[in-house]
Structures are given as C-alpha cells and as structure tokens.
Amino acid sequence: MLRVLSSSCRNFSLRAESPLPPRFPDLTRLQHTAAGPEEADSTPHGPLQGIKVLDLGQVVAGNFCGAALAYFGADVIKVEPPGAGDALRSLRTADTSGTSLWWRSYGRNRRCITVDMRQDEGRQIIKQLANKVDVLIENFRPGVMEKWKLGPEDLKPDLVFARISGYGQTGPKAQLAGYASVCEAYGGFRHLNGFADRPPVRPNMSLGDTLAGLHAAFGIVMALLHRQRHDNKAPGQVVDAAISESMFNMMEGCIPEYAYTGHDRPPSGSTISGVVPSATLQSNDGKYVIIGGNGDSVYSRLMAAVGRPDMSSANPLYATNTHRCQRADEIYKVIGDWVASHTHEEVLAAMAEARVPSGPILSTADIYREEQYRQRNMFEAATPPGGGEEVSLPAMLPVMTGTPGRTKWAGPDLGHHTEEVLREQLKLDDAAIVKLQQQKVI
C-alpha cells in the first residue's frame, strides 16, 4: 500500500506552541532591505516605473506575474473578491494574523483592492480601471472574461492583455481546468523527471505555475517594448501564456530528437541523458553532491582528481562525450566509488581545486544561512503596508545594476488599498464608496 503523508491541504499558523524557526535578522538587513511605502515611492526603482497594471490573476501563476512586474517598478492594482480574497492567502504556513507567508511574498508591492466581479457594478469598476492602465493580467478559464464583457475586444485597443491558462486560449483542451500538477505532466516535464522504474516525480513546488507567470511577464514586457518602439501608437496585443506550454518550452532538444530519430527521451534519475558524467552522488557522510564533468577538458581534470588519469579524454575510449556515453556505467562506478570514500566537504574541495563544477544540495535552511546568498542580497525584510509582523522575503530576479527592483512592502491585508484606488483612479467620493460597500460590491 502506498502511504502518503501530506501537509498540502492545511494552513499552518506559527503559534507559541510551535517552536519558531530562527529569524536570523542579520540576513534580512542587507542592501535590498525594503523601505516603507512612502520612502519607497520617493526613490525611482525598477525599469517598469510608470507602467500601470490591473491584476486579476489568482493563486500562483497570476500572482507571480503581478509580483514580478511590481517588484521592478510597475504600479500594480491587485483585484480580489471581497471576503476570502485570493486563495493564496490561505495556502501553507501562515503568520500570526492567519495570512499565508506565501501571500506575503507573492503579494508584495501591489495595491490590493476588493471587487465582486460577479456583480454588474463590480464589472463596471473593472472596466473603468482596465481603460486606465497599460496591462491587464487574468487567469480565469478561457471565455470567462468574454462572458463578462471584459475580453480584449471589450476594452481599449492599446491594452496589453495577458492571459494565463492551463492549455492556452485555443485548441481542443482550452476549456479544461489546468492546475500546475496536471499541466506539468501534459507539457512533458513529469515524464522526464524521476526514475524509469518508478512513478513520475513531482517537485515540492508549483513549478509550472511559476514558469507560466514568468512567461506571461516576459510577454508583457515584449508587448510594451513593441508599443514603445511605435511611439505608443501600436495597438495592444494578447499575451497567451499556457502552463503546459511553459513546461513544453523547457524541453530542450526533446522535440527535434524525436522528430529526427524517433527517440523518446526517457527519465534518467539523478543523471541526464546523453551527457556523461553529470550526476548526483553520495559521500561517506551520507550527504549528496552534484558533479558535472561533461566537457572534454573538465572531464580529464575530474578523472585525474579521482585518481584515474588513465581514463581522461586523452584515452581514445573516453575521448568525446559520445565515447563516454557508451561507457557511462564504468565511468559512474569509478567516480561514485571515489565520492563514497570521502566526506562531502572533501569531495567539493577536491572538485574546486580541479576546477570541476560541483556543489552540495541545499535545503531552504541551508540557503538561508549561505554566504553566497547573503553577499548577493537575496533576502529582504518587509512589513505589510498597514503594519504587522516583519517577514523575510526572497529577492526577485534578475539582478539589475542600473534599475534594480526591490521589495517596498510585503503582501497587503485584504482590501487595504480599495478606497485609495477608487478615489484616485475613478474619482469616487465618500457617498459612492459607502454605497458600493453596502451593496457588497467592494
């Protein structure tokens, strides 16, 4: 019987009865340390300053896309349903207020409002806001926005309209629900990930969702660049980012290999097909290391380091990667036996001295203590704009020297900016806002 211990369906709150992990405050007070909203807004940061975004995205993919744009300077208005808000607010570990720490990360830098899009009045608010921004992000099931009269044809013609879905806006599967778990499989990733004699393996993260959000953000920036190059007179366009196709886009040479030879690349466990040696190996202290010695000169240095210079690329039997693939079992046994006779620190030191790419497998706890990440300013301290606990968030990437992004505030509480945005963008007065509140539109 297969036994599964799962914590994925529960929202854990760190209470007094659960020992808190060390905060390591010195790691969160770095060059990237976040400022409060007022201070942050007074200093230009990020290449997307001046870009306005209406974010209707949900859960992981949409939120990652919106967070990335906001991190690099865009003014992102995040829309959520009144009451419960975005589902991400209740996923995984929560802070003492009951709000997900994942939300505090992915909700960062955005102005959060609540609007009930199921009501006509709510959809009118969304339409008015959409006609005042440069970009709209949504990841509803294809066709929902059109049903609400909020599709690309219903809004201003120069709007960049980013759509994230499981399978794309067209095709026979367009209407199917598409979570990352399913779409990672449909995109080919789950077939390749794991061991040939075991069930396909899922990484313990929503990789497909995040990649789809990243592809959507990339498409948005390209569409904005196109518009700018035409003196902002070019029409907007739809950015159609599918979770399954975002995984498909990571498939390297699999498609041309199959189309040309008929070879369907299989899963390869802790190695990679067609590249030798590149593997995960266990040292004598029980820890795993990664060693990649697949270039000819690197391979020769690796074999010298493990005491087998006779197996270098100077030997015709191991001269090229093609030769080494034919003798993969032999090569991996030699390297594996050597690694198994040393501690992981000894292995990594020997590989560094030989200039062979290698490294440890780091957990989140390891990363949080790692000097490389500290020196690269990968941790940022922030609080929600309405106040609350300070949280340590990962920096968003890439690092940019001239127009860096930064965390201005952690994910806000539900509806924190509703009145501010409605007054600022739609010029609503107190009476109009009270009426919308009474109607439960906001």
C-alpha positions as CSV (number, residue, x, y, z in Angstrom):
1,M,0.0,0.0,0.0
2,L,1.3,3.5,-0.9
3,R,1.3,5.7,2.1
4,V,1.4,9.5,1.7
5,L,1.9,12.0,4.4
6,S,0.6,15.3,3.1
7,S,0.5,18.7,4.6
8,S,-0.5,20.4,1.4
9,C,-4.2,20.9,2.3
10,R,-3.7,22.6,5.7
11,N,-2.8,26.2,6.5
12,F,-0.3,26.1,9.3
13,S,0.0,29.1,11.6
14,L,3.2,29.6,13.6
15,R,1.8,29.8,17.2
16,A,3.6,29.8,20.5
17,E,3.1,26.1,20.9
18,S,5.1,25.5,17.7
19,P,8.7,26.5,18.1
20,L,9.6,29.4,15.8
21,P,12.5,28.9,13.4
22,P,15.4,31.3,14.0
23,R,14.8,34.6,12.2
24,F,18.5,35.4,11.5
25,P,17.7,39.1,11.5
26,D,21.2,39.8,10.2
27,L,20.3,38.1,7.0
28,T,17.4,40.3,6.3
29,R,19.1,43.7,6.9
30,L,21.0,43.8,3.7
31,Q,21.4,46.3,0.8
32,H,18.0,45.1,-0.5
33,T,16.2,45.9,2.8
34,A,12.8,47.2,2.0
35,A,11.5,50.6,2.7
36,G,8.1,51.7,3.8
37,P,5.6,52.7,1.0
38,E,6.2,56.5,1.4
39,E,10.0,56.2,1.4
40,A,10.0,53.6,-1.4
41,D,7.8,55.7,-3.7
42,S,10.1,58.8,-3.4
43,T,13.0,57.0,-5.0
44,P,12.8,55.7,-8.6
45,H,13.4,52.0,-8.7
46,G,12.9,49.5,-11.4
47,P,12.7,49.7,-15.2
48,L,8.9,49.5,-15.2
49,Q,8.3,52.7,-13.3
50,G,5.3,54.5,-14.8
51,I,3.7,51.3,-16.1
52,K,0.2,50.6,-14.7
53,V,-1.2,47.1,-14.4
54,L,-4.6,45.8,-13.4
55,D,-4.0,42.3,-12.0
56,L,-7.0,39.9,-11.9
57,G,-4.7,36.9,-11.6
58,Q,-5.2,34.3,-8.9
59,V,-3.3,31.8,-6.8
60,V,0.2,31.1,-8.1
61,A,0.7,31.9,-11.8
62,G,-1.1,35.1,-11.9
63,N,0.3,36.3,-8.6
64,F,3.8,35.6,-9.6
65,C,3.4,37.5,-12.8
66,G,1.9,40.5,-11.0
67,A,4.5,40.4,-8.2
68,A,7.4,40.3,-10.7
69,L,6.1,43.4,-12.5
70,A,5.5,45.2,-9.2
71,Y,9.0,44.3,-7.9
72,F,10.6,46.0,-10.9
73,G,8.6,49.2,-10.5
74,A,5.1,48.8,-12.1
75,D,2.1,50.2,-10.3
76,V,0.1,47.0,-9.9
77,I,-3.5,47.1,-8.7
78,K,-4.4,43.6,-7.5
79,V,-8.1,42.7,-7.5
80,E,-9.6,40.1,-5.2
81,P,-13.1,39.0,-4.3
82,P,-14.5,40.5,-1.1
83,G,-14.5,38.2,1.9
84,A,-12.0,35.4,1.4
85,G,-9.7,37.1,-1.1
86,D,-7.2,35.3,-3.2
87,A,-6.9,31.6,-2.4
88,L,-3.1,32.1,-2.0
89,R,-3.8,34.0,1.2
90,S,-4.8,30.7,2.9
91,L,-2.2,28.3,1.5
92,R,0.6,26.7,3.5
93,T,2.2,28.3,6.6
94,A,0.5,31.4,8.0
95,D,1.7,34.3,10.1
96,T,0.1,35.0,13.5
97,S,-2.6,37.0,11.7
98,G,-3.6,33.9,9.8
99,T,-2.3,35.2,6.5
100,S,-0.1,32.9,4.3
101,L,3.5,33.8,4.3
102,W,3.4,32.7,0.6
103,W,1.0,35.6,0.1
104,R,3.2,38.0,2.0
105,S,5.9,37.1,-0.7
106,Y,3.8,37.0,-3.9
107,G,1.5,39.8,-2.8
108,R,4.4,42.2,-2.3
109,N,4.5,45.7,-3.8
110,R,0.9,45.6,-5.1
111,R,-2.0,47.7,-4.1
112,C,-4.8,45.4,-3.1
113,I,-8.5,46.1,-3.7
114,T,-11.6,44.0,-3.4
115,V,-14.2,44.0,-6.1
116,D,-17.1,41.4,-6.7
117,M,-16.8,40.7,-10.4
118,R,-20.0,38.6,-10.2
119,Q,-22.0,41.8,-9.9
120,D,-22.6,44.2,-12.8
121,E,-21.4,47.1,-10.7
122,G,-18.2,45.2,-9.9
123,R,-17.5,44.5,-13.6
124,Q,-18.1,48.2,-14.4
125,I,-15.4,49.1,-11.9
126,I,-13.0,46.6,-13.5
127,K,-13.8,48.0,-17.0
128,Q,-13.1,51.6,-15.9
129,L,-9.9,50.6,-14.2
130,A,-8.8,48.5,-17.3
131,N,-9.2,51.5,-19.5
132,K,-6.8,53.5,-17.4
133,V,-3.9,51.0,-17.3
134,D,-1.3,49.7,-19.7
135,V,-1.6,46.0,-18.8
136,L,-4.3,43.6,-17.6
137,I,-3.4,40.2,-16.2
138,E,-6.0,37.4,-15.8
139,N,-6.0,33.6,-15.4
140,F,-9.7,32.7,-15.5
141,R,-10.9,29.8,-17.6
142,P,-10.8,30.9,-21.2
143,G,-14.1,32.6,-22.2
144,V,-15.0,33.9,-18.7
145,M,-13.7,37.4,-19.4
146,E,-15.6,37.5,-22.7
147,K,-18.8,36.4,-20.9
148,W,-18.4,39.3,-18.5
149,K,-17.8,41.7,-21.4
150,L,-14.3,42.2,-20.3
151,G,-12.4,40.5,-23.1
152,P,-9.8,42.1,-25.3
153,E,-12.4,43.3,-27.7
154,D,-14.4,45.0,-24.9
155,L,-11.6,47.2,-23.6
156,K,-9.3,49.9,-25.0
157,P,-7.4,48.9,-28.2
158,D,-3.9,49.6,-26.9
159,L,-4.2,47.4,-23.7
160,V,-1.7,44.6,-23.3
161,F,-4.0,41.8,-22.2
162,A,-2.1,38.9,-20.5
163,R,-3.9,35.6,-20.2
164,I,-2.6,32.6,-18.2
165,S,-4.4,29.3,-18.5
166,G,-3.7,25.6,-18.5
167,Y,-3.6,24.9,-22.2
168,G,-3.9,28.3,-23.9
169,Q,-6.8,30.2,-25.3
170,T,-7.4,28.0,-28.3
171,G,-7.3,24.3,-29.2
172,P,-9.4,21.3,-28.1
173,K,-8.2,21.5,-24.4
174,A,-8.6,25.2,-24.0
175,Q,-11.7,24.9,-21.8
176,L,-10.2,22.3,-19.4
177,A,-9.2,23.1,-15.9
178,G,-5.4,23.3,-15.7
179,Y,-3.5,23.1,-12.5
180,A,0.3,23.0,-12.5
181,S,0.3,19.4,-11.4
182,V,-1.7,18.3,-14.5
183,C,-0.1,20.7,-16.9
184,E,3.5,19.8,-15.9
185,A,2.6,16.3,-16.9
186,Y,1.0,17.4,-20.2
187,G,4.0,19.6,-21.0
188,G,6.4,16.6,-20.8
189,F,8.2,17.5,-17.6
190,R,6.7,14.7,-15.4
191,H,7.7,12.1,-18.0
192,L,11.4,13.2,-17.8
193,N,11.5,13.8,-14.0
194,G,12.3,10.7,-12.0
195,F,13.5,7.1,-12.5
196,A,12.4,4.8,-15.2
197,D,11.3,2.0,-12.8
198,R,9.3,4.3,-10.5
199,P,6.2,6.6,-10.8
200,P,7.0,10.1,-12.2
201,V,8.1,12.5,-9.5
202,R,6.7,15.9,-8.6
203,P,9.0,18.6,-7.2
204,N,7.6,20.0,-4.0
205,M,6.7,23.4,-5.6
206,S,4.3,24.7,-8.3
207,L,7.0,24.9,-11.0
208,G,4.5,25.0,-13.9
209,D,2.6,27.9,-12.4
210,T,5.7,30.0,-11.7
211,L,7.1,29.3,-15.2
212,A,3.7,30.4,-16.7
213,G,3.8,33.6,-14.6
214,L,7.3,34.2,-15.8
215,H,6.5,33.7,-19.4
216,A,3.5,36.0,-19.1
217,A,5.6,38.7,-17.5
218,F,8.2,38.3,-20.3
219,G,5.5,38.6,-22.9
220,I,4.1,41.7,-21.3
221,V,7.4,43.4,-21.3
222,M,7.9,42.5,-25.0
223,A,4.5,43.8,-25.9
224,L,5.2,47.1,-24.0
225,L,8.5,47.4,-25.8
226,H,6.8,46.9,-29.2
227,R,4.3,49.6,-28.3
228,Q,7.0,52.0,-27.2
229,R,9.0,51.5,-30.4
230,H,6.0,52.6,-32.3
231,D,5.6,55.9,-30.3
232,N,3.0,54.2,-28.1
233,K,0.6,54.2,-31.1
234,A,0.7,50.5,-31.8
235,P,-2.4,48.5,-30.8
236,G,-2.2,46.3,-27.7
237,Q,-2.0,42.6,-28.0
238,V,-2.9,39.4,-26.2
239,V,-0.1,37.6,-24.3
240,D,-1.3,34.0,-24.3
241,A,0.7,32.0,-21.6
242,A,-0.2,28.4,-21.0
243,I,1.1,26.4,-18.1
244,S,1.6,23.3,-20.2
245,E,3.4,25.2,-22.9
246,S,5.6,27.0,-20.4
247,M,6.8,23.5,-19.4
248,F,7.0,22.5,-23.1
249,N,9.3,25.4,-23.7
250,M,11.8,23.9,-21.2
251,M,12.1,20.6,-23.2
252,E,15.4,21.5,-24.7
253,G,16.2,19.2,-27.7
254,C,13.5,16.6,-27.0
255,I,11.2,17.5,-29.9
256,P,13.9,17.7,-32.7
257,E,15.5,14.5,-31.3
258,Y,12.2,12.6,-31.5
259,A,11.2,14.1,-34.9
260,Y,14.5,13.3,-36.4
261,T,15.4,9.9,-34.8
262,G,12.2,8.6,-33.2
263,H,14.0,8.5,-29.9
264,D,11.7,9.5,-27.0
265,R,13.9,10.7,-24.2
266,P,13.2,8.7,-21.0
267,P,13.6,9.7,-17.4
268,S,17.1,9.4,-16.2
269,G,17.0,9.5,-12.4
270,S,19.9,11.5,-10.9
271,T,21.8,11.8,-14.2
272,I,20.9,13.4,-17.6
273,S,20.5,11.5,-20.8
274,G,23.3,11.9,-23.4
275,V,25.7,13.8,-21.1
276,V,28.4,11.9,-19.2
277,P,29.4,12.4,-16.4
278,S,26.7,14.5,-14.7
279,A,25.2,13.0,-11.6
280,T,24.2,13.1,-8.0
281,L,26.5,11.1,-5.8
282,Q,26.5,10.2,-2.1
283,S,29.6,10.8,0.0
284,N,30.6,8.7,3.0
285,D,28.9,11.1,5.5
286,G,25.6,10.4,3.8
287,K,25.3,13.7,2.0
288,Y,24.8,14.1,-1.7
289,V,26.8,16.2,-4.1
290,I,26.4,17.2,-7.7
291,I,29.3,16.7,-10.1
292,G,29.2,17.9,-13.7
293,G,32.3,16.9,-15.7
294,N,31.0,16.6,-19.2
295,G,33.3,18.9,-21.1
296,D,36.4,17.2,-22.5
297,S,38.9,19.2,-20.5
298,V,36.7,19.3,-17.4
299,Y,36.3,15.5,-17.7
300,S,40.0,15.0,-17.8
301,R,40.5,17.1,-14.7
302,L,37.8,15.2,-12.9
303,M,39.3,11.8,-13.7
304,A,42.7,13.0,-12.5
305,A,41.1,14.3,-9.3
306,V,39.6,10.9,-8.6
307,G,42.8,9.1,-9.2
308,R,42.2,7.8,-12.7
309,P,44.1,10.0,-15.2
310,D,44.3,6.9,-17.5
311,M,40.5,7.5,-18.2
312,S,41.0,11.1,-19.4
313,S,39.9,12.3,-22.8
314,A,43.4,11.6,-24.0
315,N,42.4,7.9,-23.9
316,P,40.5,7.1,-27.2
317,L,38.0,5.1,-25.2
318,Y,36.8,8.3,-23.4
319,A,37.8,11.0,-26.0
320,T,34.4,12.6,-26.6
321,N,31.1,12.7,-24.9
322,T,29.8,10.2,-27.4
323,H,32.5,7.7,-26.3
324,R,31.8,8.4,-22.6
325,C,28.1,7.8,-23.1
326,Q,29.0,4.3,-24.4
327,R,30.9,3.7,-21.2
328,A,28.7,5.5,-18.7
329,D,28.3,2.7,-16.2
330,E,32.1,2.2,-15.9
331,I,32.7,6.0,-15.5
332,Y,30.0,6.5,-13.0
333,K,31.2,3.5,-10.9
334,V,34.7,4.9,-10.7
335,I,33.5,8.4,-9.7
336,G,30.8,7.0,-7.4
337,D,33.3,4.8,-5.6
338,W,35.7,7.7,-5.1
339,V,32.9,10.0,-3.8
340,A,31.7,7.3,-1.4
341,S,35.1,7.1,0.2
342,H,35.3,10.8,1.1
343,T,33.2,13.3,3.0
344,H,31.1,15.7,1.0
345,E,33.4,18.6,2.1
346,E,36.5,16.6,0.9
347,V,34.7,15.9,-2.4
348,L,33.8,19.6,-3.0
349,A,37.2,20.8,-2.1
350,A,38.9,18.4,-4.5
351,M,36.5,19.4,-7.3
352,A,37.1,23.1,-6.6
353,E,40.8,22.6,-6.8
354,A,40.5,20.7,-10.0
355,R,38.1,23.3,-11.4
356,V,35.3,20.8,-11.9
357,P,31.7,22.1,-11.4
358,S,30.3,20.6,-8.3
359,G,28.1,21.6,-5.4
360,P,26.0,20.5,-2.4
361,I,22.3,20.0,-2.4
362,L,20.9,22.8,-0.3
363,S,17.7,22.9,1.7
364,T,15.8,26.1,2.4
365,A,17.5,26.2,5.8
366,D,20.9,25.9,4.1
367,I,20.1,28.6,1.7
368,Y,19.0,31.0,4.4
369,R,22.4,30.7,6.1
370,E,24.5,30.6,2.9
371,E,27.1,33.3,2.5
372,Q,26.7,33.4,-1.3
373,Y,23.1,34.4,-1.0
374,R,23.9,36.9,1.8
375,Q,26.5,38.6,-0.3
376,R,24.1,38.7,-3.3
377,N,21.4,40.3,-1.1
378,M,18.8,37.6,-1.7
379,F,16.8,38.3,1.5
380,E,14.7,41.3,2.0
381,A,12.9,42.4,5.2
382,A,9.4,43.9,4.8
383,T,6.1,44.5,6.6
384,P,2.6,44.9,5.1
385,P,1.7,48.5,4.4
386,G,-0.9,48.5,7.1
387,G,1.6,47.3,9.7
388,G,2.2,43.9,11.1
389,E,4.9,41.4,11.5
390,E,8.1,41.8,9.6
391,V,8.8,38.9,7.2
392,S,11.9,37.9,5.3
393,L,11.2,37.5,1.6
394,P,13.4,36.2,-1.3
395,A,14.5,38.9,-3.7
396,M,13.0,38.6,-7.2
397,L,15.3,38.3,-10.2
398,P,17.3,39.1,-12.3
399,V,19.7,41.5,-10.5
400,M,19.9,44.8,-12.5
401,T,22.7,47.3,-11.9
402,G,21.1,50.4,-13.2
403,T,17.4,49.9,-12.5
404,P,17.2,47.3,-9.7
405,G,13.9,46.0,-8.4
406,R,13.2,45.9,-4.7
407,T,10.5,44.9,-2.1
408,K,8.6,48.0,-1.0
409,W,6.1,46.2,1.2
410,A,5.0,42.7,2.0
411,G,1.7,41.4,0.7
412,P,-1.1,43.7,2.0
413,D,-4.1,42.7,4.0
414,L,-7.2,42.1,2.0
415,G,-8.7,45.3,0.5
416,H,-6.1,47.5,2.1
417,H,-6.0,49.9,-0.9
418,T,-9.6,49.7,-2.1
419,E,-10.7,53.2,-1.1
420,E,-7.4,54.7,-2.1
421,V,-7.5,53.3,-5.6
422,L,-11.2,54.1,-6.2
423,R,-10.7,57.7,-5.1
424,E,-7.5,58.1,-7.0
425,Q,-8.4,56.3,-10.3
426,L,-12.1,56.6,-10.5
427,K,-12.6,59.9,-8.5
428,L,-15.3,58.3,-6.3
429,D,-16.5,60.2,-3.3
430,D,-17.4,59.0,0.2
431,A,-21.1,58.5,-0.7
432,A,-20.3,56.4,-3.8
433,I,-17.8,54.2,-1.8
434,V,-20.3,53.7,1.0
435,K,-23.0,52.7,-1.5
436,L,-20.6,50.1,-3.1
437,Q,-19.8,48.8,0.4
438,Q,-23.5,48.5,1.3
439,Q,-24.1,46.6,-2.0
440,K,-21.1,44.3,-1.1
441,V,-19.5,45.2,-4.5
442,I,-16.3,46.1,-2.6
